[in-house]
Amino acid sequence: MENFNGNSNGAGKVLNFIEARRRLIEEHGTTSRGARSPLLEPIRKALKAPANASLFDSFIRNPDTNYDLIRNLVEDHDIQAPAKEIFQALAHLGIEKLLNEAREQYRPDFWSQSVETARVATRLAVAVSDWSSAEKIWLKLEERAIENGSPDPRLQQQVLFELGALLTRRGEHDSATEYYLLCETLARADNDLYRLASIRIQLGGAFLELKQSEEALRCFQMAEAYLREGAPDKILAADIALGAAIAHAQIGDLDQALSGFERSLEISANGGSAATRAAAFFHRSRALTALGRYSDAFDSLMCAVNIAREDDNLDSRITLLYELFDVCIECGRWGEFFLELLSCMDRVHSVEQFRLLGSLLVLSAKANSERGLLHLALRNLEEAAYLFNAYEDADRFEEVNSAIARLRAEIAKQKNPS
């Protein structure tokens, strides 16, 4: 194994790239509004109250469960600001707290706990779209490691891998690819076949987003070769089959794509991840739609919806419902569609995640409008507008109001066709 003391070529490239990336963020990055907010100090003081301290710990790990905390800050501590600004300030304070924890947890020979804390901080930063802070979290963990001498090469690999995944999620696929390739350089020196397979899967995903299908396919083939050489892993094997199938679908080889989706589903049925199975059903439905097999596509999507329901993942259920609506226009299975839509709405009410209800009401309006039920669609939109306004989502509020105006004009036109 290479000695990563700053003199080796691999480590030098890593440190040079990370330093260049850090400078780029400092010069051009943006921070969340919370970082500049006058709310920071009064909220910091209010969080010292025992009741708020426990709610803050819950908020840090699950930002969606913030309503009681925000209500307490407004009602009991006179924090007068829109909920969105309070949320952003809380996120900034949470990131600050978690970064301090990650630094304290770090040990040169035991850094996994610091990595997990950094992941929690990253999720919090992404929740408020503070991508610069999300990236800085990992760069600061690297800094902390350097303070203690030569960082463990495995930690450097983890940092690079996490940064690649973060930038992939942000849509910066070219920069993500650079991180993955650097990570691969270190993993190859360490002969870490599992890591090499994982990196090639991530690289393949980045190339898929860039619509470089042939290059993506080569990545998945390399990942499969690494997996054959090392220990078998069903989770990675299912991901590889899924990625290769998506690449075939992009190329236009739909029969090969469907075969790949079936293989991924077969592997993941016994030991794979639920997320991979849901993704396989989702992409399988798109291939079936492209072949004009709309009812089969609907069935495949419903399988994905069932997985999201079992996992109680409301965001995924809503995304899949929008896809189901598009297929339903072609196959007309509205009864099943509305049953699932109502089931999702019921779950939103039961867990009090009302921020999600606006999107479901918009979808209900689209479906009712498609079926000619314009007055019911109008009522859906009016309720959605009320929610978007209450949650201070100005963009969606404006968008829905424009749709309301168009729908009212259409209703008036039907009443007075002349």
C-alpha positions in Angstrom: 0.0 0.0 0.0 1.2 3.5 -0.7 2.4 5.6 2.2 0.2 8.7 1.9 2.5 11.2 3.5 2.2 14.0 0.9 5.1 12.8 -1.2 3.3 10.0 -3.1 1.7 11.0 -6.4 -1.8 9.8 -5.4 -1.9 11.7 -2.2 -0.4 14.8 -3.8 -3.1 14.8 -6.4 -5.8 14.4 -3.7 -4.5 17.2 -1.5 -3.9 19.6 -4.5 -7.4 18.9 -5.8 -9.1 19.4 -2.4 -7.1 22.6 -1.8 -8.1 23.9 -5.3 -11.8 23.0 -4.6 -11.7 24.7 -1.2 -10.4 27.9 -2.8 -13.1 27.7 -5.5 -15.8 27.5 -2.8 -14.3 30.3 -0.8 -14.2 32.6 -3.9 -17.5 31.6 -5.5 -19.6 29.6 -3.1 -22.8 30.7 -1.5 -24.0 30.1 2.0 -27.5 29.7 3.4 -29.5 32.8 4.4 -29.2 31.5 8.0 -25.5 32.1 8.0 -26.1 35.9 7.6 -29.3 36.0 9.6 -29.8 38.3 12.6 -31.9 35.4 13.9 -28.9 33.3 14.8 -28.1 34.7 18.2 -31.6 35.0 19.6 -32.4 31.5 18.4 -29.1 30.2 19.8 -30.1 31.6 23.2 -33.6 30.2 23.0 -32.3 26.7 22.2 -30.7 26.5 25.7 -34.2 26.0 27.1 -34.5 22.3 28.0 -37.7 21.8 26.0 -36.1 23.3 22.9 -32.8 21.5 23.3 -34.4 18.1 22.8 -36.5 19.3 19.9 -33.4 20.8 18.3 -31.6 17.4 18.5 -34.6 15.8 16.8 -34.6 18.6 14.1 -30.9 18.1 13.4 -31.4 14.4 12.5 -34.8 14.9 10.8 -35.4 18.5 9.6 -39.0 17.7 8.5 -40.0 17.3 12.2 -39.5 21.0 13.0 -43.0 22.3 13.5 -43.1 22.1 17.3 -39.7 23.7 17.6 -40.5 26.6 15.3 -43.9 27.1 17.1 -42.0 27.2 20.4 -39.5 29.8 19.1 -42.3 32.0 17.8 -44.8 31.7 20.7 -42.5 31.3 23.8 -39.4 33.2 22.7 -40.8 35.9 20.5 -38.8 35.0 17.4 -40.6 37.1 14.9 -39.7 35.9 11.3 -41.2 33.8 8.5 -41.0 30.1 9.2 -38.6 29.6 6.2 -36.0 32.0 7.7 -36.3 30.4 11.1 -35.8 27.0 9.4 -32.6 28.2 7.6 -31.2 29.7 10.8 -31.8 26.5 12.7 -30.1 24.5 9.9 -27.1 26.8 10.1 -26.8 26.3 13.9 -27.3 22.6 13.5 -24.5 22.3 11.0 -22.3 24.3 13.3 -23.1 21.9 16.2 -22.5 18.8 14.1 -19.2 20.0 12.8 -18.0 20.6 16.3 -19.1 17.1 17.2 -17.4 15.6 14.2 -14.1 17.3 15.1 -14.3 16.1 18.7 -15.2 12.5 17.6 -12.2 12.3 15.2 -9.4 9.9 16.1 -6.7 9.0 13.6 -7.3 5.3 14.1 -11.1 5.6 14.6 -12.9 8.1 12.3 -16.1 6.3 11.3 -18.2 8.1 13.9 -16.9 11.5 12.5 -17.9 10.4 9.0 -21.4 9.5 10.2 -21.8 12.8 12.0 -20.6 14.6 8.8 -23.3 12.7 6.8 -26.0 14.0 9.2 -24.6 17.6 8.8 -24.6 17.2 5.0 -28.3 16.1 5.0 -29.2 19.1 7.0 -27.3 21.4 4.7 -28.9 19.9 1.6 -32.4 20.3 3.3 -31.9 24.1 3.0 -30.1 23.9 -0.4 -26.8 25.1 1.2 -24.6 23.2 -1.1 -21.4 25.1 -0.3 -21.7 24.3 3.4 -22.5 20.7 2.5 -19.2 20.4 0.6 -17.3 22.3 3.2 -18.3 19.8 5.8 -16.2 17.1 4.1 -13.3 19.5 3.3 -13.2 20.4 7.0 -13.1 16.8 8.0 -10.1 16.3 5.7 -8.5 19.4 7.4 -9.1 17.9 10.8 -7.4 14.7 9.7 -4.4 16.6 8.3 -4.0 18.3 11.7 -3.1 14.9 13.1 -0.4 14.1 10.5 -0.9 11.9 7.4 -4.6 11.0 7.0 -5.7 7.4 6.8 -5.9 6.7 3.0 -9.3 5.0 3.6 -10.6 8.2 5.2 -9.4 10.2 2.1 -11.2 7.7 -0.1 -14.4 8.1 2.0 -14.2 11.9 1.8 -13.7 11.9 -1.9 -16.5 9.3 -2.4 -18.9 11.4 -0.2 -18.0 14.6 -2.2 -18.6 12.8 -5.4 -22.0 11.6 -4.3 -22.9 15.1 -3.0 -22.0 16.8 -6.3 -23.9 14.0 -8.3 -27.0 14.9 -6.3 -26.4 18.6 -7.0 -26.1 17.9 -10.7 -22.4 18.8 -11.0 -21.6 15.6 -12.7 -18.3 16.7 -14.2 -16.9 17.7 -10.8 -18.3 14.6 -9.3 -16.5 12.5 -11.8 -13.2 14.1 -10.8 -13.8 13.2 -7.2 -14.6 9.6 -8.1 -11.6 9.2 -10.3 -9.3 10.5 -7.5 -11.0 8.1 -5.1 -10.5 5.3 -7.5 -6.7 6.1 -7.7 -6.4 5.6 -3.9 -8.7 2.5 -3.9 -6.7 0.8 -6.7 -3.4 1.3 -4.7 -5.2 -0.3 -1.7 -6.6 -3.1 -4.0 -10.0 -2.4 -2.4 -12.3 -4.3 -4.8 -15.5 -3.4 -3.0 -14.6 0.3 -3.1 -13.5 0.1 -6.8 -16.9 -1.6 -7.7 -18.8 1.1 -5.7 -16.8 3.9 -7.4 -17.5 2.5 -10.9 -21.2 2.3 -10.1 -21.2 6.0 -9.0 -19.2 7.0 -12.1 -21.6 5.1 -14.3 -24.5 7.0 -12.7 -22.8 10.3 -13.3 -22.2 9.3 -17.0 -25.9 8.4 -17.3 -26.9 11.9 -16.1 -24.5 13.3 -18.7 -26.3 11.0 -21.3 -22.9 9.4 -22.0 -24.5 6.0 -22.2 -21.7 4.0 -23.7 -19.2 5.3 -21.2 -21.7 4.5 -18.4 -22.1 0.9 -19.7 -18.3 0.4 -19.6 -18.3 1.6 -16.0 -21.0 -0.9 -15.0 -19.1 -3.7 -16.8 -15.9 -2.8 -14.9 -17.8 -2.8 -11.6 -19.1 -6.2 -12.4 -15.6 -7.4 -13.1 -14.4 -6.1 -9.8 -17.3 -7.8 -8.0 -16.5 -11.1 -9.7 -12.8 -10.8 -8.6 -13.7 -10.0 -5.0 -16.4 -11.2 -2.6 -20.0 -11.3 -4.0 -22.4 -8.6 -2.9 -26.0 -8.7 -3.9 -26.7 -5.0 -3.2 -23.9 -3.9 -5.6 -24.8 -6.6 -8.1 -28.4 -5.4 -8.2 -27.2 -1.8 -8.6 -24.8 -2.8 -11.5 -27.6 -4.7 -13.3 -29.9 -1.7 -12.9 -27.3 0.8 -14.1 -26.5 -1.2 -17.2 -30.2 -1.6 -18.0 -30.7 2.1 -17.8 -27.7 2.6 -20.1 -29.2 0.2 -22.6 -32.5 2.0 -22.4 -30.8 5.3 -23.1 -29.1 3.7 -26.1 -32.5 2.5 -27.4 -32.0 -1.2 -26.8 -35.2 -1.6 -24.9 -35.3 -5.4 -25.0 -31.9 -5.6 -23.5 -32.9 -3.0 -20.9 -36.0 -4.9 -19.9 -33.9 -8.0 -19.5 -31.5 -6.0 -17.2 -34.3 -4.7 -15.1 -35.6 -8.2 -14.6 -32.1 -9.3 -13.6 -31.8 -6.5 -11.1 -35.2 -7.3 -9.6 -34.3 -11.0 -9.4 -31.0 -10.3 -7.5 -32.5 -7.7 -5.2 -35.4 -10.0 -4.3 -33.0 -11.9 -2.0 -30.8 -9.4 -0.2 -30.9 -6.3 -2.3 -32.0 -2.9 -1.2 -35.6 -1.7 -1.4 -34.5 1.5 -3.1 -32.9 -0.4 -5.9 -36.0 -2.6 -6.4 -38.2 0.6 -6.5 -35.8 2.2 -9.0 -35.8 -1.0 -11.2 -39.6 -1.0 -11.3 -39.7 2.7 -12.0 -37.2 2.5 -15.0 -38.8 -0.7 -16.2 -42.1 1.2 -16.5 -40.4 3.9 -18.6 -39.1 1.2 -21.0 -42.5 -0.4 -21.2 -44.1 3.1 -21.8 -41.6 3.6 -24.7 -42.8 0.3 -26.2 -46.5 1.4 -25.9 -47.2 -1.2 -23.2 -49.0 1.3 -20.9 -51.0 -1.1 -18.7 -47.8 -3.1 -18.0 -46.0 0.2 -17.3 -48.8 1.1 -14.8 -48.4 -2.3 -13.0 -44.6 -1.8 -12.8 -45.1 1.7 -11.3 -47.6 0.3 -8.8 -44.9 -2.1 -7.6 -42.6 0.8 -7.0 -45.4 2.7 -5.2 -46.0 -0.3 -3.0 -42.3 -0.4 -2.0 -42.4 3.3 -1.2 -45.5 2.8 0.9 -44.0 -0.1 2.9 -40.9 2.1 3.5 -43.2 5.0 4.5 -41.3 7.3 2.1 -43.9 10.0 1.2 -41.6 12.0 -1.0 -41.0 8.9 -3.2 -44.7 8.1 -3.2 -45.5 11.5 -4.5 -42.9 11.4 -7.2 -44.2 8.0 -8.3 -47.8 9.3 -8.3 -46.9 12.0 -10.8 -45.3 9.4 -13.0 -48.4 7.2 -12.6 -50.6 10.1 -13.7 -48.7 10.4 -17.0 -49.1 6.6 -17.7 -52.8 6.7 -16.6 -53.5 9.3 -19.3 -52.7 6.5 -21.8 -54.2 3.5 -20.1 -57.2 5.1 -18.3 -56.8 3.2 -14.9 -58.2 6.2 -13.0 -59.9 4.2 -10.2 -56.6 2.6 -9.1 -54.8 5.9 -9.5 -57.2 7.8 -7.2 -57.2 5.0 -4.6 -53.5 5.4 -4.3 -53.7 9.2 -4.3 -56.2 9.2 -1.5 -54.1 6.7 0.5 -51.1 9.0 0.2 -53.2 12.0 1.3 -54.5 10.0 4.3 -50.9 9.2 5.3 -49.8 12.8 5.0 -52.6 13.8 7.3 -51.8 11.0 9.8 -48.2 12.0 10.1 -49.0 15.7 9.9 -46.6 16.3 7.0 -48.9 19.0 5.6 -46.1 20.7 3.5 -46.5 17.7 1.1 -50.3 18.1 0.7 -50.0 21.0 -1.8 -48.3 18.9 -4.4 -50.9 16.1 -4.0 -53.7 18.6 -4.4 -52.1 19.9 -7.6 -51.9 16.3 -8.9 -55.5 15.7 -8.0 -56.4 18.9 -9.9 -54.5 17.6 -13.0 -56.3 14.3 -12.8 -59.7 15.8 -12.3 -59.1 18.2 -15.1 -58.0 15.4 -17.4 -61.3 13.7 -16.7 -63.3 16.9 -17.3 -64.2 17.6 -13.7 -63.1 21.2 -13.9 -64.9 22.5 -10.8 -63.4 19.8 -8.6 -60.0 20.6 -10.1 -60.5 24.3 -9.3 -61.3 23.4 -5.7 -58.1 21.3 -5.5 -56.0 24.2 -6.8 -57.6 26.7 -4.4 -56.8 24.4 -1.5 -53.2 24.0 -2.8 -52.7 27.7 -3.1 -53.8 28.2 0.5 -51.2 25.7 1.7 -48.4 27.1 -0.4 -49.2 30.5 0.9 -49.3 29.3 4.5 -45.9 27.6 4.0 -44.5 30.7 2.4 -43.6 28.9 -0.9 -43.9 31.9 -3.1 -42.9 30.2 -6.4 -45.5 27.4 -6.0 -48.1 29.9 -4.8 -47.6 32.0 -7.9 -47.6 29.0 -10.2 -50.9 27.6 -8.8 -52.6 31.0 -8.9 -51.7 31.2 -12.6 -53.2 27.7 -13.1 -56.4 28.9 -11.2 -56.8 31.8 -13.5 -56.5 29.6 -16.6 -58.9 27.1 -15.2 -61.5 29.8 -14.3 -61.2 31.1 -17.9 -61.8 27.6 -19.2 -64.8 27.1 -17.0 -66.2 30.5 -18.1 -65.6 29.6 -21.8 -67.6 26.4 -21.4 -70.5 28.3 -19.8 -70.5 30.8 -22.6 -69.1 29.1 -25.7 -70.0 32.1 -27.9 
